[in-house]
């Protein structure tokens, strides 16, 4: 089969690789009908996340048709059924899954020993996202093996198109969880850093959940334009001071809720700070750039909440712990507990409350994937979200 | 091979896509503000260093224990001045920053022999090399960031996202449409830690 394969930094190729096979009774094989390039795939493309190996198949946002099931799937899935696959692989049986904390499933990461060493305790296995999270082959391919398939799936109504439901596997529930865990109240100003796909989903979720003001911060004009279309006030951080503008919008008090939809590859608009982070990253004295976190901690209203859906991989530096502690801020973060939200979100799409396909700006065939990675990473051609068809 | 590319091949001109990215500049590149400021900072640094090298070439050479290098250091000072003016004056500083990277290599190659033989100022040479390594790192990062900056929007590629709300109705009408959603208590934290205005409502 054809698949997008990681070969090294900025080197993804469309290769022919062996077809996946059932390896465990609870596996299913999916014929992929649509997949997307996620912003977090770019951390692998740029090789900021450790743990990738040559030959790994990329992709954790995908959907398709069930073509084969293991004996242990026990009728939970049938051949021909159309499903979206959540990016977090879940067993559905461990203590964490039973509590609804699917992204920290205790059994699905087959490289648990590595994750235990890196993070203290393992998190869930993920598709196409390093050997730290199991080394599972990803979904930017013609076929994919889904482990624990009796639980790791989202069934979707036939009347909804692939593009309407594809993002249920990652960015839509990620944006939703980011907004929900911020405990948004009707009096709140919610500031969201990053107007990429997750930021777009987050700001719409915050609006639906009833925030008084939703403010989105970025420097890319087309992304800010899409954020405004979704009802956000926008701040172009290349043109104006984020802190000054947020204080102006909140009567000098700061936003009650701050959401980091950027993560480890943040670009500070302050040259010295950015140069400091780039140099430290280059000489491996830090792995992630924390400029968004620093700004959020500084500008957030005391007793506010910081929600962090943006992906971080390792160590950060110069976090203003004094401000965080003395202002009594709460941090809520984590990979998304996708299946916890999807029943509700499917209904919202089906009811017409939101159509997540608004974010798609580029459609291409799978074999155009390598160039689409570059287009997306470099924000060329006003690219915000790419959907690939095998 | 595209027509344009084959035409370039025939004319002997290098294909831009085959050149190292540092040396390729595109007037439509839109570097982020931090990279722009870093480039500007390096421009002023170039001018400062250039003036120092021109004015104090002899003293620097003595400090390095390499007195015969004084004319070379003064010449490098002129080079630094030209690069600084180029960086600060050009609409696209990418080639000038790339020139700085090449200049750094030249500086290192000039200073490195000072570590050999009986130079009594080897410690100063080592300090100079560490400083050069740091400046080189900043130059390389800046050159990379400039050459990889996204393209500025133009009429040709400009897409209109003003209607991309994702909502059936206008965005303002959707504010609070999901207000009935009850966030799971374990996700929003302990009730006792929520604002009293909410818990006592």
Interface residues (C-beta under 8 A of the other chain):
Chain A: X99 X100 X177 X180 X181 X183 X185 X186 X200 X204 X205 X207 X208 X209 X210 X211 X219 X220 X221 X222 X225 X226 X228 X229 X230 X231 X237 X238 X267 X268 X269 X270 X271 X272 X273 X274 X275 X278 X279 X282 X283 X303 X330 X332 X340 X344 X348 X352 X353 X354 X355 X356 X357 X358 X359 X361 X378 X379 X380 X381 X382 X384
Chain B: X32 X33 X34 X35 X36 X37 X38 X40 X41 X134 X137 X138 X141 X145 X148 X150 X151 X153 X157 X158 X159 X161 X162 X163 X164 X165 X166 X167 X168 X171 X172 X174 X175 X176 X177 X178 X179 X181 X183 X184 X186 X187 X188 X189 X193 X194 X195 X198
